Amino acid sequence: MTLFVAAVLLSLAAPGAAADRVLAWRVMGSDGRGRAVCHDGDARCDRDGTADGACTFGVALCLDGAVAVRVRGAGAAALTQALATLVAPATCTAEVPVRVRAGRRAHASALARDPASGHRERRRLRLACVRPPRPRAARAVIVTTDFETGLLATVGVRPPHRVTHPTTPIHSDAVVRVAGERVYIVNRFLGDNLQVLDPAHGLATLLQCSTGPGSNPHDVAVLAPDKAYVTRYDAKELWIVDPSATSCARFLRDTVDLSPWGDADGIPEMDQMALVGDRLFVSLERLDRTRRFAPAGRSRLVVLDTASDAVVGVIELTGANAFGDSSGLPREPGSGKLVIDEAGDIQRTGDGGLERVDLFTLTAEGFFVGESDLGGNITDFVLVSPTKGYAIVLDDQLRNILLAFDPSERRVTRRLLTRTQYLPGIALAPDGILWVADDGLPAPGIRLFDPRNDRELTRGAIDVGLPPFSIGFIP
């Protein structure tokens, strides 16, 4: 079972003494009793988002009134510094990263003293990082399409990569997402609906509900079995929905108007999302529809608090057209920072690239890899390590090129495929192998590459029927 977690303000006082409360921990993954447990790599509580042998908790202290606080234990130095910079009317410090090795525990304590009354409170925090479960045999779910007909295929992750063809109908323009025990199909332009599938029963449709006529949904981010967010590219409101609803009458829970952060036409072109702890990050492309979707200034990331669904931050990015074809908003291995692909003007190269966004300070850090470094507009990418990544670029000759690159040195290390046809997307399988959707004629299909040496593992593309478009992985 997948564990869904939420931000919890830890209880401070015994029952009946809430009025005396002056100090609280705020930490992701808390059980409400001064403990927080996280699986290494679970992005809902591990801030670095990768199974790297440790969990990075986001920890803050919240105060009620003017009190003196002393912190000891894990994260004490960073929390003490954050307390020193706390300015009214803020009552909680900025989150600081506290790293705990997998299989280990860490402890912290905070002692608060009210100078006026002499009242003292001590609050303890216990953090535990659990090793991730061993990977099981997995399957890839492939959206295939010729943009007239859409079909699904599944492919075994392990050799011999057995292919099956579920009969579940989907739209001709769709992307796949996997969360918990469900597969989600976002049926996009002219489909305008979200489809929830059950992998345990042949990917049968459990629910299929409209996201509004002409809404053109682009992404879904699942917070809990009964709560998810859907970006609607051609609309002003982000939708909050219930994927477990028994009928479409109960599907829509609420909306969030994102038009204040769009451009002059009022439509922000909301695109890809990432859930990190108790925050939702939503990319806004901000394109001018009166000028054939040309960029209308810099793109934005809107930040929502998932407890209140209120906008709590807006990050201005370095570039324009925060573009995501079918990949969501990925995290950088090691740092856990979000990485945003900003294509700029898709008709030319040199004005875009990949940018890190710090999740603690909510700041954009500028391009760490540019289009000029890779030789074209970046249409999809994955990061394997701080020194290894893959990207699909569209060059000035309109060729689609799959290449390996070193982000730390901003250089291409190898070109693996060059196509005049479309390369729709790439993804890393649970075993670390690179999967590539190749529309190259006369034999489109899935190609596999070993990131250890960039060697292709497939002698020819794995035939999945129609040309592949979007890739997800299920246990």
QUIFEN-V320230 format. One line per field, one symbol per residue. phi: phi as a letter, one per 40 degrees, with the letter a starting at -180 (. if undefined). A space follows every 10 residues. Layout:
phi: ???
This chain:
phi: .cccbacbcc cbbcdgbccc cbaacbacgc cgbgbbbbcd gcccacccgb cbgabbccbb bbbbhcbcbb bbgdgccccc ccccbcbdcd bbcccbcbcb cdgbbbbaab bbbcdcbgcb bbbbbbbbbb cccccbdbbc bbcbabgbbb bbbbbcccdc fcbbbdcccb ccbabbbbag bbbbbcccdg cfabbbbbcc bggcccaabc bhdgcfcbab bbcadbaabb cbcbbcbccb bbccdcaccb cccabbcbcc bccccgbcfc bcbacbfcbb bbcbcfbccc bfgcdbgccb bcbbcccbgc cbabbcccbb fccbcabgbc bcdgcgccbb cbcgcccabh bbibbcbccc cfbcbgcbab dccbgiccca abbcacbaab abbbcccgcc bcbcabccbf acbabbabbc ccbcabaccd cgccbbcbcc ccbcibbbbc ccagcccbca cccbgcdcbb bbbbc
